[in-house]
């Protein structure tokens, strides 16, 4: 693991790191905020998955999460949204697909399956790297995300409830099988439509449950709300299967990081209820 940069921040450190990924067969970057509590012992950790066009620094720079994470004693980890500089000709130049748009799945199409395995990367490889190189208690692990990253956070938590103690999302793509963003990505990354449901939170929650309450914040002035996000589909599936869900909908808020900044402290406190006990 290579240290790209590291700065002092709210009594802790904000760092940018790079390593050779086994899952994605190439270099991957991730950011870590280590709170001051980590100087004295192991701390819980919250992974944040960013959305389309974002990278490993977007959340750390724009969300304003470090102050509250420092107070609570929670480490923050933000991976990149995909591998970069792959040799795949159509993996760049399209903000909805490829580099910057890994969709937190394992590709099965021959063209992409060597490099686009963000599901395994986030679920297994990166937590192992964090556990080996930082003072964390990896058994106290939470996951959060925005938009495409919210999709990733929900699907990972529902598929591995034994791994994650807490989950939340901002404006997540909760039903990718039913919207253009998801259909485009799934049809190119995956061999068969039968594979789609394992990466669709609405389909997963119909027969799986997360042991805690899922927190979702959604802005009602989000231009993607009606066509790409459809939180009502997830809410109904949760209701039918008895999954505890706290869906908060906010007038005047959009899809931006100004929205995330406004409610990030609530999300950190939500995770703290599960990670600090």
TITI-53569 format. One record per residue (C-alpha): residue number from 0; x, y, z. Coordinates in steps of 0.001 Angstrom, whole numbers, plus 524288, in hexadecimal, padded with zeros to 5 digits. Each point is the difference from the previous one (the first is absolute). Example, Ala and Ser with C-alpha at 12.3 -4.5 7.8 and 13.67 -1.06 7.14 Angstrom:
n/c1/c2/c3
0/8300C/7EE6C/81E78
1/8055A/80D70/7FD6C
END
This chain:
n/c1/c2/c3
0/80000/80000/80000
1/80533/80D49/7FBF2
2/7FD2D/80CBF/80715
3/7FCB7/80A74/7F5E3
4/7FD45/80AD9/809C4
5/7FC97/801D0/80E48
6/7FBA4/80C25/8075E
7/7FC14/8036E/80DE1
8/7F138/801D9/80132
9/7F743/801FC/80C12
10/80A49/7F9D5/808B0
11/8015D/7F433/7F71D
12/8057E/7FD8E/7F27E
13/7FA49/8008D/7F25F
14/80773/7F751/7F6AA
15/7FFD7/7FB95/7F1E7
16/80578/7F27D/7FCEE
17/80279/7F70F/7F472
18/80232/7F167/7FE91
19/7FFA8/7F53B/7F5DA
20/7F295/7F9E5/80016
21/7FE7C/7F15A/7FEC4
22/7F17E/8015F/7FD12
23/80161/80A32/7F54A
24/80D8A/7FC45/7FADE
25/805E5/80D7A/800BE
26/80294/80BA3/808D0
27/7F4F9/804D6/808A3
28/7FF7A/80C0C/808A1
29/7F876/80271/80C7A
30/7FF09/80ABB/80A33
31/80004/7FE48/80EBE
32/7FCB9/8095D/80AEE
33/805CD/7FABA/80C8C
34/7FA40/80683/80C32
35/8086D/803B1/80BBC
36/7FA87/7F464/8078F
37/807AE/7F710/7F6DF
38/80C92/804C1/8065C
39/7FC09/7F8A5/80C45
40/7F959/7F3B4/7FB17
41/7F77E/7F9B2/7F5D1
42/7F435/8077D/7FAF9
43/7F3DF/7FC71/7F822
44/7FFE9/80308/7F185
45/7F5EC/8054B/7F679
46/80184/7FDC4/7F166
47/7FA2E/80A48/7F6FF
48/7FD3D/7FC80/7F1CC
49/7FF36/80B8E/7F6C1
50/7F7A2/80171/7F3DF
51/8016B/80176/7F165
52/80BBA/80813/7FB4E
53/805B1/800A1/80DCC
54/80CAC/7FA90/8056B
55/8069D/7FCC3/80CE1
56/8016F/80E52/803D9
57/7F26F/80533/7FCE0
58/7F972/7FC74/80CD4
59/80B8D/803EA/80863
60/80103/80D6A/7F9A1
61/7F19B/8035B/7FE40
62/7F7FC/7F96E/80AB3
63/80582/806B0/80C11
64/7FFCD/7F34E/807A5
65/80D0E/80094/8070A
66/7FC20/808E3/80B57
67/7F52D/7F710/804D1
68/807D1/7F3B6/7FD08
69/80AE6/805B6/80847
70/7F6B7/80290/80B52
71/7F9F2/7F282/7FF43
72/80CB4/7F8B4/7FDCA
73/7FC18/7F98B/7F334
74/80996/7FD98/7F4E7
75/7FB22/8038D/7F266
76/80422/7F883/7F3D7
77/7FC7B/80411/7F219
78/80431/7F75B/7F49A
79/80037/8045F/7F1EA
80/7F39D/7FD1A/7F855
81/806F1/7F73A/7F636
82/80D62/7FBF6/7FB15
83/8070F/80A0B/7F797
84/8088A/7FF6F/7F3F5
85/7FADE/7F2E2/7FBB2
86/80374/7FB33/7F251
87/7F187/7FF57/7FC69
88/7FCC4/808F7/7F4B2
89/7F217/803A1/803D8
90/80275/8014D/80EA3
91/80288/80EA2/7FEF6
92/7F865/80B57/7FA6A
93/7F2A0/7FBF0/80526
94/7FC9D/80573/80D69
95/7F589/7F595/80211
96/808A9/7F444/7FD37
97/80DEA/7FB32/801B5
98/80A60/807B3/80729
99/7F951/8080F/80A6F
100/7F3EA/7F750/7FF0B
101/80370/7F278/80505
102/7F282/7FDE4/80624
103/805E2/7F7EF/80B15
104/7FDF4/7F31B/7F903
105/80866/7F508/7FAB0
106/7FF93/80050/7F12F
107/7FD7C/7F331/7F90B
108/800F3/804C2/7F1F6
109/80D2B/7FB7F/7FAB0
110/8042F/80DBF/7FC2F
111/7FEAA/80578/80DCB
112/80117/7F4C8/8098E
113/80EA5/80115/80255
114/7FFE8/80E33/80450
115/7F24E/8034F/804B3
116/7FE18/7F8A0/80CBB
117/7FC66/80AD2/8095E
118/7F6D2/7F720/8079B
119/80B06/7F708/80453
120/808FE/80B9C/801AC
121/7F70F/80714/8098C
122/7FAB3/7F3E9/806D8
123/80CCA/7F8CA/80233
124/80CB4/80579/7FAA5
125/7FF98/80DE6/80515
126/7FB27/7FC79/80DB8
127/80B5A/7F66F/80109
128/8099F/80AA1/7FBFE
129/7FA29/80995/809B0
130/80083/7F5E8/80AF6
131/80E4D/7FD00/7FD40
132/804B5/80E04/7FECF
133/7F78A/80836/8091A
134/7FBDB/7FF06/80E53
135/7F1FB/7FB91/7FD9E
136/7F6B6/7F62D/805CB
137/7FB1B/7FA86/7F319
138/7F4F6/7F8DC/8070D
139/7FA06/80D79/80246
140/7FDF9/80350/7F1AE
141/7F587/808AE/7FA0C
142/7FD30/803ED/7F201
143/7F9FB/80C0B/7F9CA
144/7FF1F/80580/7F245
145/7FA62/809F3/7F6A2
146/7F849/7FD42/7F38B
147/80763/7F4E6/7F92F
148/80765/7FE99/80CBF
149/7F344/7FF52/80781
150/7FC49/7F4B8/7F725
151/80CFC/7F99D/8036A
152/7FE6F/80230/80E9E
153/7F23F/7FA5A/80066
154/80319/7F410/7F7C5
155/80C50/7FCC5/8079C
156/7F93A/80185/80D1F
157/7F48F/7F790/7FBC2
158/808CE/7F57B/7FA55
159/80961/7FFD1/80B93
160/7F856/803E6/80C29
161/809B7/7F88D/80859
162/80AFA/808EC/7FB48
163/7F9AB/80D65/801CD
164/7FA31/80538/80C85
165/7F9C1/80C05/7F9D4
166/7FBD9/8054D/7F2C8
167/7FAF0/80CDD/7FAA2
168/7FEEE/806D4/7F2E4
169/7FDEC/80D20/7F999
170/7F736/80016/7F3EA
171/8033D/7F1DB/7FC8F
172/7FCED/7F90F/7F34C
173/7F787/7F628/8071C
174/7FA46/7F8D8/7F439
175/80A7D/7FFED/7F55E
176/7F953/7F508/7F87E
177/7F490/80932/7FD89
178/806F6/80CA2/7FC3F
179/80890/80465/7F4B4
180/80C99/80195/807BD
181/7FF68/7F231/8053D
182/7FB16/7F9AD/7F39C
183/80AF9/8060D/7F81B
184/80A95/7FBAD/8097F
185/7FA7A/7F28D/802D4
186/7FDF5/7FCA2/7F1A6
187/80E3B/8033D/7FD03
188/806A7/7FAA9/80C3E
189/7F7DB/7F3B3/80208
190/7FDC9/7F453/7F71E
191/7F215/7FCDB/80392
192/7F43C/8077C/80522
193/7FEA1/7F54B/80A34
194/80C0F/805E1/8067C
195/7F9F3/80D74/80191
196/7F81C/7FD31/80C44
197/80C14/7FD43/8084E
198/80401/80E35/7FE0B
199/7F275/805F4/801A7
200/7FC83/8045C/80DDA
201/7F163/7FFBD/7FD7C
202/800A1/7F208/7FB25
203/8092D/7FBCE/80AF8
204/7F7D0/80598/80B08
205/7F451/7F818/7FB6F
206/80686/7F3D5/80590
207/80B31/80509/80863
208/80040/80879/80C31
209/80A0F/808CD/80638
210/8000C/7FEB6/80EB0
211/7FFA2/80EA8/802DB
212/7F874/80B95/7FAD4
213/803B7/804AE/7F26A
214/800ED/80ED9/7FF4E
215/7FDA2/806B4/7F2EA
216/7FF82/80E9C/7FD59
217/7FA35/804C7/7F339
218/7FE8E/80DD1/7FACB
219/7F2EF/802EB/7F9A7
220/80625/809BF/7F68D
221/80936/7F581/7FB09
222/7FEFB/80021/7F12A
223/802A4/7F15F/7FFA9
224/7F589/7FC67/809F6
225/7F4DB/7FBB9/7F728
226/80797/7F977/7F50A
227/80C36/7FA31/80652
228/7FE52/7FEC3/80EC6
229/7F202/7FBAE/80307
230/8010F/7FE92/80EDA
231/7F1A4/7FC54/800B2
232/8032C/7F2BD/7F9F2
233/809DC/7FCE6/80A9B
234/7F71F/8051B/80AC1
235/7F4E8/7F731/7FB93
236/808F3/7F41A/7FF3A
237/804F2/802EE/80DC7
238/7F209/8013C/804ED
239/7FC08/7F30F/7FA20
240/80B9B/7F8AB/805CD
241/80035/806D9/80D29
242/80D1B/806BB/7FDEC
243/801E0/80BA0/80901
244/801D4/80C31/7F796
245/800DB/80E61/80367
246/7FDC0/80736/7F32D
247/800D7/80EBD/8018F
248/7FBD7/80898/7F4AE
249/80402/80E47/7FFE1
250/7F9DA/80B1F/7F87B
251/80929/80927/7F862
252/80BE6/7F6E9/80099
253/8062D/7FAA2/7F395
254/809D0/7F54E/7FC87
255/80C56/8079F/80338
256/809F6/7FF8A/80AE6
257/7F96D/80C14/805B4
258/7F50F/7F66D/8033C
259/8099C/7F642/805BC
260/8069F/80A86/80828
261/7F2E0/803A5/805BA
262/7FD49/7F276/80596
263/80D36/7F940/8013D
264/80061/8020E/80EB9
265/7F305/7F8DF/80159
266/80599/7F498/7F86B
267/80C61/7FF71/80822
268/7F7DD/80010/80C6D
269/7F76D/7F548/7FA50
270/80C01/7F790/7FD8B
271/8058A/80357/80D6B
272/7F413/7F9C8/80676
273/8043D/7F2FB/7FA4B
274/80EC6/8017C/7FF13
275/802EA/80578/80D77
276/7F8D5/7F5A7/807C6
END
